[in-house]
Amino acid sequence: MSSSPALDIIHANCVDVAGTGVLIIGASGTGKSSLTLKLLALGAQLVSDDRTQLTTSGQALIASAPSTIVGLIEARGVGILAMPTIAHTEIKFIIDLDCLTRERLPYTKTQNLLGLNIAVIEKSETPAFAEAVFLAAKFGLSPHV
């Protein structure tokens, strides 16, 4: 008997930056959709808004949108926007908007989702947070020197 991949739908947003999946988590009102919109404006591609379906494929965590919300994102004060999307992405980073770091160079933490440890970047109050997230996804994080 073969085992099937794990499956879960969580309250989160997801974008893809140059082949790197970024999962954005946090309580309602923490800015998930706002950060997603900023990342899209920088060149990311939408995977999902509000709910994200997670599955595993070997040692990869794969994110996609539930079929009922594919291509849609909420922009508060504007409405529901129709956006081009990609079907799925491999998650490499979790952005945790519930945790605020004041560290200038925080150490990378991890979170376990569906049995896989994924790097976590905590929210920062720097004005260039979205840009830093975009560039970390596109080019990677360098270990502290």
Secondary structure, DSSP 4 states (H G I P E B T S, - for coil): -PPPPPEEEEEEEEEEETTEEEEEE-STTSSHHHHHHHHHHHT-EEEESSEEEEEEETTEEEEE--GGGTTEEEETTTEEEE--B-SEEEEEEEEEEEEE---SSPPPEEEEETTEEEEEEEE---TTHHHHHHHHHHH-PPPP-
